[in-house]
Amino acid sequence: MTKARSLPRLPPARRRTGSARHPGRCNDVLRRGVLAALRASGRYAVFANARIPISDAARAAVRRANGAYISASLPLDGARETVTVDLVVDAANGWAGAFAFCGRGAHSTLARRKIAADLRAAELLLCSHLAAALGVPVKTVTVGIIDHAAEPDESDDITIAPSEIADRFEIVFENPKLESFDPNDRAKAVTRLPR
């Protein structure tokens, strides 16, 4: 009689290692440069990774507007989720802005639409949130996607090209050398390293 062979143990279940980060939190080279320039200006208070509450009413308004600008401010009532943005506040002039950053080739059209919808929803609740959380009376809010691959002539109303940053914020901003997302360029860079 043969002894029953035991099967080898199965490997552990494969874990999904996808990033939990929001797609608009990418491109740290440009992000660090812009936020440092805004802080250095002395005019703006900068809150990196600020969480803005979003309500169902804000989401519904953005869906109805099909992603277009909505000239309204909603109360914080019914906020059930949050969106993470980089928040810039100019309290002296009653202005605040919520921004996300994009890198070349880093986002699909669907991810880009999600970023824009999140920003538009945050725009509707930003005045109420700042008044409640910081006691800052903000009258004007702006949102934008700062995209280092964008061309000013081809940008929509929510996209900010690197060449527009200095004028948009009235700061001195030298565009840092941004890394390429082209894998062939990375391969060339590796072959140029001394051995």
C-alpha positions in Angstrom: 0.0 0.0 0.0 1.3 3.3 -1.0 1.3 6.2 1.3 -0.9 9.1 0.2 1.3 11.9 -1.0 0.5 15.2 0.5 0.4 18.1 -1.9 2.7 21.0 -1.3 1.2 24.0 0.4 -0.2 26.7 -1.8 1.6 30.0 -1.8 -0.1 32.8 0.2 -2.8 34.7 -1.6 -1.4 37.5 -3.7 -2.0 40.9 -2.2 -2.9 43.8 -4.4 -0.2 46.4 -4.0 -1.8 49.2 -6.0 -1.2 52.6 -4.6 -3.9 54.0 -2.4 -2.8 57.5 -3.3 -5.1 59.8 -5.1 -3.9 60.3 -8.7 -3.7 64.1 -8.2 -1.0 63.7 -5.5 1.6 62.7 -8.1 4.6 64.6 -9.6 6.5 65.5 -6.5 9.2 67.5 -8.3 6.8 70.1 -9.6 4.7 70.0 -6.5 7.6 70.7 -4.1 8.9 73.5 -6.3 5.5 75.3 -6.5 4.7 74.9 -2.8 8.1 76.1 -1.8 7.8 79.2 -4.0 4.3 79.9 -2.6 5.6 79.6 1.0 8.6 81.8 0.3 6.5 84.6 -1.1 5.2 85.4 2.4 1.8 86.2 0.9 0.2 82.7 1.0 -0.4 80.2 3.8 0.1 76.7 2.2 -1.4 73.6 3.6 -0.1 70.4 1.9 -2.4 67.4 1.9 -5.3 69.3 3.3 -8.6 67.4 3.5 -11.7 69.2 2.3 -15.1 67.7 3.1 -17.4 66.8 0.2 -21.2 66.4 0.5 -23.6 64.5 -1.7 -25.1 67.8 -2.8 -21.7 69.0 -4.1 -21.2 65.7 -6.0 -24.7 66.0 -7.5 -24.1 69.6 -8.6 -20.8 68.7 -10.3 -22.5 65.8 -12.1 -25.3 68.1 -13.3 -22.8 70.7 -14.5 -20.8 67.9 -16.3 -17.6 69.1 -14.8 -18.0 72.8 -15.7 -17.5 75.7 -13.3 -20.3 76.3 -10.8 -20.7 79.8 -9.3 -22.0 78.7 -5.9 -21.0 78.0 -2.4 -22.6 75.2 -0.4 -22.9 74.6 3.3 -21.0 71.8 5.0 -24.2 69.9 5.9 -24.1 66.3 4.9 -20.4 66.1 4.2 -19.6 62.3 4.2 -16.3 62.1 2.4 -13.1 64.2 2.0 -10.8 65.1 -0.9 -7.1 65.6 -0.3 -5.7 68.8 -2.0 -2.9 71.3 -1.6 -4.6 74.3 -0.2 -3.3 77.8 -0.7 -4.9 80.7 1.3 -4.4 84.4 0.8 -6.3 85.6 3.9 -5.5 89.3 3.3 -7.3 89.3 0.0 -10.0 86.8 1.0 -8.9 84.2 -1.6 -8.2 80.4 -1.4 -7.3 77.8 -3.9 -7.2 74.0 -4.0 -4.8 72.3 -6.3 -3.7 68.9 -7.6 -0.6 68.1 -9.6 -0.3 65.9 -12.7 2.7 64.4 -14.5 3.2 63.5 -18.1 1.7 60.1 -19.0 0.8 59.5 -15.3 -3.0 59.8 -15.7 -5.6 58.2 -17.9 -8.5 60.3 -19.1 -10.7 58.7 -16.5 -8.3 59.5 -13.7 -8.0 63.1 -15.0 -11.8 63.4 -14.9 -11.9 62.1 -11.3 -9.3 64.7 -10.3 -11.3 67.5 -11.9 -14.6 66.3 -10.4 -13.0 66.1 -6.9 -11.6 69.7 -7.3 -15.0 71.0 -8.5 -16.8 69.5 -5.6 -14.2 70.8 -3.2 -14.6 74.3 -4.7 -18.3 74.3 -3.7 -17.5 73.7 -0.1 -14.2 75.5 0.3 -15.6 78.8 1.6 -17.8 77.0 4.2 -14.9 74.7 5.3 -12.4 77.5 5.7 -14.9 79.6 7.7 -15.6 76.7 10.0 -12.2 75.2 10.4 -9.8 78.2 10.3 -12.1 81.1 10.8 -10.9 82.7 7.5 -13.5 84.7 5.7 -12.8 83.7 2.1 -14.9 85.2 -0.6 -13.2 83.9 -3.8 -12.1 80.3 -4.4 -10.2 78.7 -7.2 -9.3 75.1 -8.1 -6.8 73.9 -10.6 -4.7 71.0 -11.9 -1.1 72.0 -12.3 0.1 69.8 -15.1 3.8 70.0 -16.1 3.0 68.6 -19.6 0.3 71.2 -20.4 0.7 73.9 -23.0 -1.0 77.2 -22.1 -2.7 77.4 -25.5 -4.3 74.0 -25.3 -5.3 74.1 -21.6 -8.9 74.0 -20.4 -10.2 76.3 -17.6 -9.1 74.0 -14.8 -5.6 73.2 -16.1 -2.6 75.3 -15.2 0.6 75.0 -17.3 4.0 75.5 -15.6 4.6 78.7 -17.6 1.4 80.2 -16.1 2.3 79.5 -12.5 4.3 82.7 -11.9 1.6 85.0 -13.4 -1.3 83.1 -11.8 0.1 83.4 -8.3 2.2 86.6 -8.8 5.3 84.9 -7.4 8.8 84.2 -8.7 8.8 80.6 -9.9 11.5 79.0 -11.9 10.3 75.9 -13.5 12.4 73.0 -12.1 13.9 70.5 -14.5 11.1 67.9 -14.5 11.9 64.2 -14.9 10.7 62.5 -18.1 8.3 59.6 -17.9 9.7 58.1 -21.1 11.2 54.7 -20.2 13.7 55.0 -23.1 15.1 58.2 -21.5 15.6 56.4 -18.2 17.4 53.5 -20.0 19.7 56.0 -21.7 20.4 57.7 -18.4 21.3 54.3 -16.8 23.8 53.5 -19.7 25.5 56.9 -19.2 26.4 56.1 -15.6 30.1 55.6 -14.9 31.1 52.0 -14.2 
